[in-house]
Amino acid sequence: MTVDKTRVVQGVTVPSFMYGTAWKEDRTEELTALAMSNGFVAIDTANQRKHYYEAGVGAAVAKALAGGDVSRDDLFLQTKYTYQRGQDHRLPYDPKAGPAEQVRQSFASSLEHLGTSYIDSYVLHGPSLCAGIADTDWQVWGAMETLQRDGQTRLIGVSNISGEQLATLHAGAEVKPAFVQNRCYANTGWDRAVRSFCADNGIAYQGFSLLTANDRELRRPIMDEIMARTGRTRAQLVFRFSMQVGMLPLTGTTSAAHMAEDLKAFEFELGDHDVRAIETIAG
C-alpha cells in the first residue's frame, strides 16, 4: 500500500506524519526547530502548560518563518483546548467564565503563543467525563464549530475519547470531527474499534504513544524477525504499519537521528503478512 506524505481531510491537505511536543518543557523551541529542520511540517501542541510549552513551539515557528526555511502555508499547526481538570495553575482562560468563553480565551491565547492568525487543527483535549458527552462538552464543541465556520481554524477534532463517546459526538455535532487523537495500545488491536468508526465516517485517526505505550509487545521475536529481514528499525516498522492501516502517527523523539530515521517510514512498504503480524502482536 502506497502512503503519500499528505492526505486530504475534509477538503484540507494534511501531512501524514506529525511531531508531538508534549513533555519537552524548556527544550520545546529547540526540538520543534530540530523537527522542522529534519522535515516535519506538522506540529502538535496544546494550550496546557502542565504538559506543553505552546509558546516554545511558536518561537521555533517564528524563527523558521523569519529565516525563510518554511512559509506559513507549508506548516500544519495543531493545538488543543484543555479543561481545567487537565491543567495546573497556569490557566489560559478565566476559570469562572463559561465553557464557550473559555474556548475563545484559550484559542486567542494559542494564536498569540503560535504567532499565527489561524490554526490548522483545533482539538478538544478530551471529553469532560470518562463516559458520555456532557452538556459542557456540547458547549465547548459548539464554540469550536464557530471558530471553524469563522475560518479561525481549518479543522476541529477530539482527543482521548472512547468509541461510545465518539459515536455520540459525531451523531450530534453540526461540524463533524475531522480528527481523533488517541493513545494507541497494541493490546486493543491498536484502538481497533475507534479506528474502525473513524474509517467508516471520514475521520482521520491520529495515534500517539505508539512506541512508548507498547514497549513490551514490540520486543517480541516477530518484530526482531521483521527488523532483520527488512533492515528497518523498530520505530520505522511501527510508523509504517500505522500509516498502512490508515493512521496519522505522531512521534515525540528528542533525537535528530531518530527524527530522520522515522521519516524514512515513507520510503518502504510492508507486505500484508507483516502488517497483520504487527496488528495482532499482542495476541
PyMOL commands that set and color helices and strands:
alter all, ss='L'
color gray80, all
select helices_A, chain A and resi 25-38+54-66+72-74+84-86+99-114+135-149+163-172+186-188+192-200+212-214+217-219+221-230+234-244+256-267+272-279
alter helices_A, ss='H'
color red, helices_A
select strands_A, chain A and resi 6-9+12-15+18-20+42-44+76-81+119-124+153-159+179-183+204-208+247-251
alter strands_A, ss='S'
color yellow, strands_A
deselect
rebuild
show_as cartoon
